[in-house]
Amino acid sequence: MMKKSLLISAVVMLLGLTACCEKQAAPAVSDSPNFDEVLMTRRSIRSYDATKTISKEEVRELLAAVQEAPSWANQQPTKYYVAISPEKLEAAQNAIYGNKERVAGAPVLIVSTFERGKSGFFRGEPTNEIGDGWGAYDNGLSNCYLILKARAMGFDTLIMGMRDSEALRTIFGIPAEETVMAVISLGYRDQEPRQPEHRPLDEVVKFF
């Protein structure tokens, strides 16, 4: 009888250890959004919560991820100039015309540029008729990575084409060989934006 009791106790202990190990081995639940959630929740935000800040370390993490964006022959022509100090932020705000009021609460503005004569060129000559248009193309790819990674980190963005490029060039010391493309706001939305309508897929896609 005692042997039977000991055997039962051993089995119970073994089952308990197995359950414990299985519990410890269970994967942790991630709070990070999946890619579809990033795509569906990213919006062009024109009103920001001025009470929330973003650190320099967070911006560095964001832009380090952006470096994974593809570019022509890995030329990496895109450059970023980050206005995060109060004086540079104010100066950049004054160079984006009517968008200044829309992004007044954003704690960071990022100027996006690309180096001409790199993407789309071979031995100094344009590879095809697009020429430096490939630099703009690569810049757009990098900016796409930026706004999607920003959303994955919980931030919001607005890409702005209305800007005084010469003023920005002076403010940030941007070299003459770089083309100033966009200014991108980075912050937190202060209200939920509406979801815009999209054209029917068959209007923009053709299968052959």
Secondary structure per residue as TSV (DSSP state, phi and psi in degrees):
chain	resnum	aa	ss	phi	psi
A	1	M	-	360.0	-42.8
A	2	M	H	-63.9	-40.0
A	3	K	H	-61.8	-39.7
A	4	K	H	-64.2	-41.1
A	5	S	H	-64.7	-41.8
A	6	L	H	-63.7	-39.0
A	7	L	H	-64.5	-43.1
A	8	I	H	-62.8	-43.6
A	9	S	H	-61.4	-41.2
A	10	A	H	-63.7	-41.3
A	11	V	H	-64.1	-43.0
A	12	V	H	-61.7	-43.0
A	13	M	H	-63.6	-41.4
A	14	L	H	-63.5	-43.9
A	15	L	H	-63.0	-38.3
A	16	G	H	-64.9	-42.4
A	17	L	H	-65.1	-38.9
A	18	T	H	-63.5	-44.4
A	19	A	H	-63.7	-38.2
A	20	C	H	-63.4	-46.4
A	21	C	H	-62.7	-41.6
A	22	E	H	-64.3	-37.6
A	23	K	H	-65.1	-41.7
A	24	Q	H	-68.0	-31.2
A	25	A	H	-81.4	-9.2
A	26	A	S	-62.5	134.0
A	27	P	-	-66.8	145.7
A	28	A	-	-72.9	143.9
A	29	V	-	-79.4	127.1
A	30	S	-	-88.0	140.7
A	31	D	-	-88.9	-6.8
A	32	S	S	-72.1	139.8
A	33	P	-	-71.4	151.8
A	34	N	-	-81.2	173.3
A	35	F	H	-62.9	-40.6
A	36	D	H	-63.0	-37.5
A	37	E	H	-65.2	-38.6
A	38	V	H	-62.0	-46.7
A	39	L	H	-62.1	-42.3
A	40	M	H	-78.1	-22.5
A	41	T	H	-102.9	-11.2
A	42	R	-	-71.2	130.5
A	43	R	-	-140.0	158.8
A	44	S	B	-80.5	110.1
A	45	I	-	-97.1	129.0
A	46	R	-	-118.1	19.9
A	47	S	-	-155.6	121.8
A	48	Y	B	-119.2	152.2
A	49	D	-	-80.8	106.1
A	50	A	T	-71.8	-10.0
A	51	T	T	-84.1	-9.7
A	52	K	-	-106.9	139.4
A	53	T	-	-115.7	165.7
A	54	I	-	-130.4	131.6
A	55	S	-	-83.6	161.6
A	56	K	H	-61.2	-37.2
A	57	E	H	-64.0	-37.7
A	58	E	H	-67.3	-38.7
A	59	V	H	-66.5	-38.8
A	60	R	H	-62.8	-42.4
A	61	E	H	-60.8	-42.7
A	62	L	H	-61.5	-50.0
A	63	L	H	-74.0	-25.2
A	64	A	H	-64.9	-37.8
A	65	A	H	-68.3	-35.4
A	66	V	H	-63.5	-26.0
A	67	Q	T	-64.4	-12.7
A	68	E	T	-78.4	-6.7
A	69	A	S	-64.2	143.0
A	70	P	-	-73.3	156.2
A	71	S	-	-151.9	161.1
A	72	W	G	-55.7	118.7
A	73	A	G	49.4	30.7
A	74	N	G	56.2	35.2
A	75	Q	-	-70.4	-25.4
A	76	Q	-	50.2	60.7
A	77	P	-	-78.2	-14.0
A	78	T	E	-77.0	137.4
A	79	K	E	-126.8	151.2
A	80	Y	E	-128.0	137.7
A	81	Y	E	-120.8	117.5
A	82	V	E	-103.8	118.7
A	83	A	E	-94.3	107.8
A	84	I	-	-129.5	-22.5
A	85	S	S	-77.1	151.3
A	86	P	H	-55.2	-42.0
A	87	E	H	-68.8	-42.5
A	88	K	H	-71.4	-34.8
A	89	L	H	-63.6	-43.9
A	90	E	H	-64.9	-42.1
A	91	A	H	-62.3	-43.1
A	92	A	H	-66.7	-37.9
A	93	Q	H	-60.1	-35.9
A	94	N	T	-74.1	-7.1
A	95	A	T	-107.8	10.5
A	96	I	S	-117.3	21.3
A	97	Y	T	53.6	-131.5
A	98	G	T	-66.1	-15.3
A	99	N	H	-75.2	-10.6
A	100	K	H	-54.7	-46.0
A	101	E	H	-69.5	-33.8
A	102	R	H	-66.9	-32.2
A	103	V	T	-113.9	21.6
A	104	A	T	-58.1	-30.9
A	105	G	T	-88.6	-3.9
A	106	A	-	-74.9	128.9
A	107	P	S	-80.5	-7.6
A	108	V	E	-141.0	138.3
A	109	L	E	-123.9	135.9
A	110	I	E	-122.1	122.6
A	111	V	E	-92.2	128.1
A	112	S	E	-107.3	127.6
A	113	T	E	-133.1	169.6
A	114	F	E	-140.9	148.1
A	115	E	E	-79.5	124.5
A	116	R	T	-74.4	155.7
A	117	G	T	80.1	11.9
A	118	K	S	-109.6	-77.3
A	119	S	T	-66.7	131.1
A	120	G	T	91.6	5.8
A	121	F	E	-124.3	150.7
A	122	F	E	-138.3	120.2
A	123	R	T	53.2	40.4
A	124	G	T	84.2	-3.6
A	125	E	E	-114.1	142.8
A	126	P	E	-62.9	135.8
A	127	T	S	-74.7	-32.4
A	128	N	S	-148.8	-174.4
A	129	E	T	-66.0	-14.3
A	130	I	T	-77.6	-31.5
A	131	G	T	54.9	-125.8
A	132	D	T	-67.6	-6.7
A	133	G	H	-59.5	-26.6
A	134	W	H	-69.3	-28.4
A	135	G	H	-66.5	-41.4
A	136	A	H	-65.5	-37.3
A	137	Y	H	-61.7	-48.7
A	138	D	H	-63.5	-36.1
A	139	N	H	-62.7	-40.2
A	140	G	H	-64.6	-38.3
A	141	L	H	-61.8	-44.5
A	142	S	H	-62.9	-42.4
A	143	N	H	-65.6	-33.6
A	144	C	H	-63.4	-45.9
A	145	Y	H	-57.4	-41.0
A	146	L	H	-61.7	-50.2
A	147	I	H	-71.0	-29.8
A	148	L	H	-75.5	-42.0
A	149	K	H	-65.1	-38.3
A	150	A	H	-58.7	-44.2
A	151	R	H	-65.7	-38.3
A	152	A	H	-62.7	-28.3
A	153	M	T	-87.6	-1.2
A	154	G	T	95.2	6.8
A	155	F	-	-96.1	170.6
A	156	D	E	-130.3	158.9
A	157	T	E	-143.2	164.0
A	158	L	E	-146.8	122.7
A	159	I	E	-89.0	123.2
A	160	M	E	-117.5	126.1
A	161	G	-	-96.1	-16.0
A	162	M	-	-81.1	105.9
A	163	R	-	-160.3	156.4
A	164	D	-	-92.1	97.0
A	165	S	H	-63.4	-37.2
A	166	E	H	-69.9	-36.4
A	167	A	H	-64.5	-43.3
A	168	L	H	-64.7	-37.3
A	169	R	H	-61.1	-39.9
A	170	T	H	-71.2	-43.9
A	171	I	H	-60.3	-41.4
A	172	F	H	-107.8	2.2
A	173	G	T	63.9	41.4
A	174	I	-	-74.7	126.6
A	175	P	-	-62.6	155.4
A	176	A	T	-64.4	-27.9
A	177	E	T	-79.4	0.7
A	178	E	E	-104.7	136.8
A	179	T	E	-92.4	126.3
A	180	V	E	-78.0	121.3
A	181	M	E	-98.8	-84.6
A	182	A	E	-122.5	164.2
A	183	V	E	-113.4	130.4
A	184	I	E	-116.8	121.5
A	185	S	E	-80.8	150.0
A	186	L	E	-138.3	121.3
A	187	G	E	-173.8	-153.4
A	188	Y	-	-122.1	130.6
A	189	R	B	-60.8	144.4
A	190	D	S	-105.7	1.4
A	191	Q	S	-159.4	157.6
A	192	E	-	-79.5	123.9
A	193	P	-	-79.8	159.8
A	194	R	-	-76.9	157.1
A	195	Q	-	-89.4	120.5
A	196	P	-	-71.7	156.8
A	197	E	-	-79.3	149.9
A	198	H	-	-117.1	150.4
A	199	R	-	-63.5	150.7
A	200	P	-	-56.1	141.2
A	201	L	H	-56.4	-38.1
A	202	D	H	-69.5	-11.2
A	203	E	H	-82.4	-20.6
A	204	V	H	-118.1	-5.6
A	205	V	-	-128.6	134.6
A	206	K	-	-128.8	129.0
A	207	F	-	-101.4	139.9
A	208	F	-	-128.1	360.0
